[in-house]
Amino acid sequence: MPVPVSQMATVASYVVGQKLARRKRYPLVLMLEPLYRCNLACAGCGKIQYPKHVLQRQLSYEDCMRAVDECRAPMVSIPGGEPLLHPDIQRIVQGLVERRKYVYLCTNALILEEKLDLFEPTKYLSFSVHLDGLETEHDASVCRDGTHAKAVSAIRAALARGFRVTTNTTLFEGADPERTAAFFDSCMELGVEGMMVSPGYSYDKAPDQEHFLARERTVQLFRRIFAAGRGGKQWRFNQSPLFLEFLTGERDYECTPWAMPAYSVFGWQKPCYLLQEGYAQSYAGLLEDTDWSSYGHASGNPACSDCMVHSGFEASSVDEGFSSWRGFWNMARAALLGPRVSAPGELAPVPAASAVEEASGLVQDWAAEASPEALEAAFAYRGDVTLVLDDGGSVQGFVSSLDGDRVRVLVKGNGEAEPIEKARIARVELSGRDAAIDPRWEAWQKRSEARA
């Protein structure tokens, strides 16, 4: 089943309306993260590596609807964590459908079959199933054997019941172009509506920091995949064809992170879904309080230099498609004839593994007197910290944001987000385990190496 004409028309009229209103920054897709809890511990994931008390938090139905109504984007993606673990996910999806939002519920599909009865097929709802390749590649990516077979079974069950189903795939260093092309062929044979694909971005605290792609290697990988797939004209992608040309180096875009804002238990993530540099309490605040010139390729920010992820650049390609008749023609041409792809060249050398390192080498039990640098360290750490106050008291929890003259802490025990004046903090201690070092991933790696 192709993408509904009504969805394409809704998005097109929305973008044209924003252009006519001369709005430079507008939301296209809301990334609504109702929880970070998950039933997998993927090596490349930076969203589940939080202390236990943070993973136990979740957005309420009211929180979700408030964010959707505030943002007013025509499409809503529900990532996580695993959204199907949320006890109110049925009501959340129903609320979005009633608002006529086009919803992509992202899932690893481990419990999708048993949850299908919660939902009704509608043009407004798609299950976006995480598949990172054929069986060997996917199971390695998610660090659990048997997950590929489970996901494929769930896809077939959802399709049989009339649901829209897409796949989402993240490609890492070492991906084989021939096998990736074969994987795309297998998705078409399954009968999914379309595929979404993106190169992996190196989350600061993802356990595996060795397999993220640099920019030139991303371009060469996608060129080789399309070459292996005879140009890819038999593939259906659930994303802008101009974004695919960006991935193959045919186009160059600047990042538009405000177009796919992320809202979670911490608030509106600054500046984007991938970088954690604090949170705004409203979408308007996200737009107004973020120094957007500090991000993107042109900024020189090293955290952005190799990024080509869909959440930063796909909206840029959509914007180009509706900015001029030339852009519209290019988009229509690519949609009808397939993306332009140059012949692959030599692969660039693998970048040094030090591209992203642990937060200044900090480990549990590190401590220092309060200073701007010590507070930055507490914010960068992916575990609980203890802030000793000037009156001898202390607060233990996860530092989620540095807001001006305050630190925002999710307090361990009660789960409340508590603002603390920086001037009151006398000492900083990294008291909890860095949750990014996941023993389940390390154990899987050892088993994998032993099998090899």
C-alpha positions in Angstrom: 0.0 0.0 0.0 1.6 3.4 -1.0 1.8 6.4 1.2 -1.8 7.8 1.3 -2.4 10.7 -1.1 -4.0 12.5 1.8 -0.7 12.4 3.8 1.3 13.7 0.9 -1.3 16.5 0.3 -1.4 17.4 4.0 2.4 17.7 4.3 2.6 19.6 1.0 -0.1 22.1 1.9 1.4 22.6 5.4 4.9 23.3 4.0 3.6 25.7 1.3 1.6 27.5 4.0 4.7 27.9 6.1 6.6 29.2 3.1 3.8 31.7 2.2 3.8 32.9 5.8 7.6 33.4 5.5 8.4 31.3 8.6 12.1 30.5 8.6 11.8 27.8 11.3 8.8 25.6 11.6 8.2 22.0 12.9 7.5 19.2 10.4 7.7 16.1 12.5 7.4 16.0 16.3 9.7 13.3 17.8 7.5 12.4 20.8 9.5 10.2 23.3 7.0 9.0 26.0 9.7 6.9 27.8 13.3 5.8 27.4 12.7 2.3 28.9 13.3 -0.5 26.4 13.4 -4.3 26.2 16.7 -4.2 24.2 20.1 -2.7 24.9 21.4 -1.9 21.4 25.1 -1.1 21.1 24.6 2.1 19.1 21.7 3.5 21.2 22.2 6.6 23.4 18.6 6.8 24.6 18.4 3.9 27.1 21.7 4.7 28.9 20.2 6.4 31.9 20.0 5.6 35.6 17.1 3.2 36.6 15.0 5.9 38.2 15.1 8.0 35.0 14.1 4.9 32.9 11.1 4.5 35.1 9.8 7.9 34.2 7.3 8.4 31.4 5.2 11.1 29.9 1.5 11.1 30.7 -1.3 11.2 28.1 -1.8 14.8 29.0 1.9 15.6 28.6 1.9 14.1 25.1 -1.2 15.9 23.9 0.0 19.2 25.3 3.3 18.9 23.3 1.5 17.9 20.2 -0.9 20.8 20.4 1.9 23.2 21.2 4.2 22.0 18.3 1.4 21.6 15.7 3.5 19.5 13.3 1.4 17.5 10.9 3.4 14.3 11.6 4.4 12.7 14.9 7.1 10.0 15.3 7.0 8.0 18.6 10.4 6.6 19.3 11.9 5.6 22.6 12.9 3.3 24.3 10.2 1.0 23.3 6.9 2.9 23.1 4.8 -0.3 23.3 5.9 -0.6 26.9 4.0 2.5 27.8 0.8 1.6 29.7 -1.1 4.4 27.9 0.2 3.9 24.4 -3.2 3.0 23.0 -4.7 6.2 24.4 -1.8 8.3 23.2 -2.1 7.0 19.6 -5.8 7.4 19.7 -5.4 11.0 20.8 -3.1 11.7 17.9 -5.3 10.0 15.4 -8.3 12.1 16.6 -6.2 15.2 15.9 -5.5 13.8 12.4 -1.8 13.6 12.9 0.1 11.1 10.8 1.7 8.8 13.4 4.8 6.6 13.0 5.0 4.4 16.1 8.6 3.2 16.2 9.1 -0.3 17.6 11.6 -3.1 17.7 8.5 -5.4 17.3 9.4 -7.8 20.0 5.9 -7.4 21.6 4.1 -5.9 18.6 2.1 -9.0 17.7 0.6 -9.2 21.2 -0.2 -5.5 21.2 -1.9 -5.3 17.8 -5.4 -5.7 19.4 -4.9 -2.3 21.0 -5.0 -0.5 17.7 -7.2 -0.2 14.7 -5.9 0.1 11.1 -6.1 3.7 9.8 -4.3 5.8 7.3 -3.1 8.0 10.2 -1.1 5.1 11.9 2.0 3.3 10.7 4.2 0.9 12.6 7.8 1.8 11.9 9.7 -1.4 12.7 13.4 -1.3 13.5 15.4 -3.6 11.2 19.1 -3.0 10.7 19.7 -5.5 8.0 19.4 -9.2 7.3 19.3 -11.6 10.3 23.0 -11.6 11.1 23.5 -7.9 10.9 20.3 -7.0 12.7 20.8 -9.4 15.6 24.4 -8.1 16.0 23.1 -4.4 16.0 20.6 -5.0 18.7 22.8 -7.4 20.7 20.2 -10.2 20.9 19.8 -13.3 18.8 16.4 -14.1 17.3 15.2 -10.5 17.1 15.1 -10.4 13.3 12.9 -13.4 13.1 10.5 -11.9 15.7 10.4 -8.6 13.9 9.6 -10.2 10.5 6.9 -12.3 12.0 5.3 -9.2 13.6 5.5 -7.3 10.3 3.6 -10.1 8.5 1.0 -10.2 11.2 0.5 -6.4 11.1 0.2 -6.3 7.3 -2.3 -9.2 7.3 -4.5 -7.2 9.6 -4.4 -4.1 7.3 -2.0 -1.9 9.2 0.5 0.4 7.5 4.0 -0.9 8.1 7.4 0.7 7.3 10.9 -0.1 8.4 13.6 2.1 9.8 17.3 1.2 9.4 20.5 2.6 10.8 23.7 1.8 8.9 27.0 1.7 10.7 30.7 1.3 9.8 31.3 -2.1 8.3 27.9 -2.4 6.6 28.2 -4.6 3.5 26.7 -2.9 0.4 25.7 -6.2 -1.3 24.0 -7.6 1.8 22.4 -4.2 2.5 21.0 -4.2 -1.0 19.7 -7.8 -0.5 18.1 -6.6 2.8 16.3 -3.8 1.0 15.1 -6.4 -1.5 13.8 -8.5 1.3 11.8 -5.6 2.8 10.1 -5.1 -0.6 9.3 -8.8 -0.7 7.7 -8.5 2.8 5.4 -5.9 1.4 6.2 -3.0 3.6 5.0 0.4 2.5 8.4 1.9 2.5 11.8 2.0 4.2 13.5 4.8 6.1 17.3 4.7 6.3 19.9 6.8 8.0 23.6 6.6 8.9 24.4 6.1 12.5 25.2 9.1 14.6 27.7 8.8 17.5 25.7 9.4 20.6 28.1 10.5 23.3 27.4 7.6 25.6 26.5 4.8 23.3 28.4 1.7 24.4 29.9 1.1 20.9 31.9 4.1 19.7 33.9 2.3 17.0 31.3 1.8 14.3 29.8 5.2 13.5 30.2 6.5 10.0 32.2 9.6 9.0 30.7 11.9 6.3 32.7 10.8 3.3 32.3 7.1 4.2 28.6 7.6 4.5 28.4 8.9 0.9 30.5 6.1 -0.5 28.6 3.5 1.4 25.2 4.7 0.0 26.6 4.9 -3.5 27.9 1.3 -3.3 24.5 0.2 -1.9 22.6 1.7 -4.9 25.2 0.3 -7.3 24.7 -3.2 -5.7 20.9 -2.8 -6.0 21.0 -1.8 -9.8 20.2 1.8 -9.0 17.6 1.0 -6.4 14.6 1.7 -8.6 12.8 -1.3 -7.2 13.0 0.0 -3.7 10.3 2.2 -2.0 11.6 4.7 0.6 9.4 6.4 3.1 11.4 9.6 2.9 12.2 12.5 0.6 14.0 11.4 -2.6 16.2 14.5 -2.3 17.4 13.3 1.1 18.5 10.1 -0.6 20.5 12.2 -3.0 22.0 14.0 0.0 23.1 10.7 1.4 24.8 9.8 -1.9 26.6 13.2 -2.1 24.6 14.6 -5.0 23.2 17.4 -2.8 24.5 19.5 0.1 22.2 20.7 2.9 22.5 22.6 6.1 20.9 21.1 9.2 17.4 22.2 10.2 17.0 20.6 13.6 14.0 22.7 14.7 12.0 21.0 12.0 12.1 17.6 13.9 12.0 18.7 17.6 12.2 16.0 20.3 10.0 16.1 23.4 10.7 13.7 26.3 10.5 13.4 30.1 13.1 16.1 30.3 11.4 18.7 28.0 12.2 20.0 24.6 15.7 18.7 23.7 18.3 21.3 22.7 19.4 21.6 19.9 18.1 18.3 18.4 17.1 14.7 18.9 20.8 13.6 18.8 22.7 16.2 20.9 21.9 16.6 24.6 22.8 20.2 25.5 19.9 21.0 27.8 16.1 21.3 27.5 13.6 24.0 27.0 10.2 24.0 28.7 8.3 24.9 25.6 8.7 24.6 21.8 8.7 28.4 21.6 11.4 28.5 24.2 13.4 25.9 22.1 13.2 28.2 19.1 14.0 31.4 21.0 16.7 30.2 23.5 18.8 28.0 21.2 21.8 29.5 19.4 21.2 27.7 16.1 24.3 29.3 14.5 26.4 27.0 16.8 25.1 23.8 15.1 25.3 22.3 11.6 28.1 21.7 9.2 28.8 25.4 8.6 29.1 26.1 12.3 32.4 24.2 12.6 31.0 22.4 15.7 32.9 19.1 15.8 29.7 17.3 17.1 28.0 18.2 13.8 30.8 17.7 11.3 30.0 14.1 10.3 26.3 14.1 10.9 24.0 13.2 8.0 21.1 11.8 10.0 17.5 12.1 8.7 16.3 14.0 11.8 18.6 16.9 10.9 18.6 16.9 7.1 15.4 15.3 5.7 13.3 18.4 6.6 16.0 20.4 4.8 15.4 18.4 1.6 11.6 18.8 2.0 12.0 22.5 2.4 14.0 22.7 -0.8 11.4 20.8 -2.6 8.8 23.5 -1.9 11.1 26.6 -2.1 11.0 27.0 -5.8 9.7 25.5 -9.0 13.2 24.1 -9.6 13.2 22.4 -6.2 9.8 21.0 -6.9 10.9 19.7 -10.3 13.9 18.0 -8.8 11.8 16.4 -6.1 9.2 15.1 -8.6 12.0 13.9 -10.9 13.7 11.9 -8.1 10.4 10.5 -6.9 9.4 9.3 -10.4 12.8 8.2 -11.8 14.7 7.4 -8.6 17.5 9.4 -6.9 20.6 10.4 -8.9 23.6 8.4 -7.7 27.2 8.9 -8.9 29.5 5.9 -9.3 31.2 4.9 -6.0 34.9 5.8 -5.5 37.4 4.7 -3.0 36.4 4.5 0.6 37.9 7.2 2.9 40.1 5.8 5.7 38.3 4.8 8.9 38.5 7.8 11.3 40.3 7.4 14.6 38.2 5.9 17.4 38.7 9.1 19.5 36.0 11.0 17.6 33.8 10.9 20.6 35.3 10.0 24.0 34.0 9.5 27.5 33.1 12.8 29.2 36.6 14.1 29.8 37.6 10.6 31.0 35.4 10.9 34.1 34.5 7.8 36.0 32.4 7.0 39.0 33.7 8.5 42.3 35.3 11.5 40.6 34.7 14.6 42.7 35.6 18.3 42.6 34.8 21.6 44.2 31.9 23.4 42.5 33.0 25.3 39.4 31.5 25.8 35.9 33.8 23.0 34.6 32.7 20.6 37.4 29.0 21.3 36.6 29.6 20.7 32.9 31.2 17.4 33.9 28.1 16.5 36.0 25.9 17.3 33.0 27.9 15.2 30.6 28.0 12.2 32.9 25.4 9.5 32.1 24.9 8.5 35.7 23.7 9.9 39.0 25.6 12.6 40.7 25.6 14.0 44.2 25.5 17.8 44.6 26.7 18.9 48.0 25.1 22.2 49.0 26.5 25.1 50.9 24.4 24.3 54.0 25.8 20.8 54.2 22.8 19.1 52.6 23.0 17.2 49.3 20.9 16.3 46.3 21.4 13.0 44.4 20.0 12.4 41.0 20.5 12.9 37.2 21.5 16.3 35.9 19.3 16.8 32.9 20.0 20.5 32.1 22.1 23.5 32.9 19.7 26.5 32.7 21.4 29.8 33.2 22.0 30.2 37.0 20.4 26.9 37.8 20.9 23.2 37.5 17.9 20.9 36.9 18.1 17.5 38.6 15.8 14.5 38.4 16.0 13.5 42.0 16.6 9.9 42.8 13.8 8.4 44.8 11.0 10.8 44.0 11.6 11.4 40.3 10.8 15.1 40.5 12.8 17.6 38.4 14.2 20.0 40.9 15.9 23.3 40.0 18.9 24.1 42.1 20.8 27.4 42.1 24.4 27.0 41.0 25.5 29.4 43.7 24.3 26.9 46.4 26.4 24.0 45.1 29.7 23.6 47.0 30.9 20.2 45.6 30.2 17.8 42.7 30.5 14.1 43.1 29.9 11.4 40.3 28.3 9.0 42.7 26.4 6.6 40.4 27.5 4.1 37.8 27.8 5.4 34.3 24.9 3.6 32.7 26.3 3.8 29.2 28.7 1.0 30.1 26.1 -1.8 29.8 27.2 -5.3 30.9 24.5 -6.9 28.6 26.2 -5.4 25.6 29.7 -6.4 26.8 28.5 -10.0 27.4 26.9 -10.2 23.9 30.2 -8.9 22.3 32.1 -11.6 24.1 29.7 -14.3 22.9 29.8 -12.9 19.3 33.6 -12.9 19.3 33.7 -16.5 20.6 31.4 -17.7 17.8 33.6 -15.9 15.2 
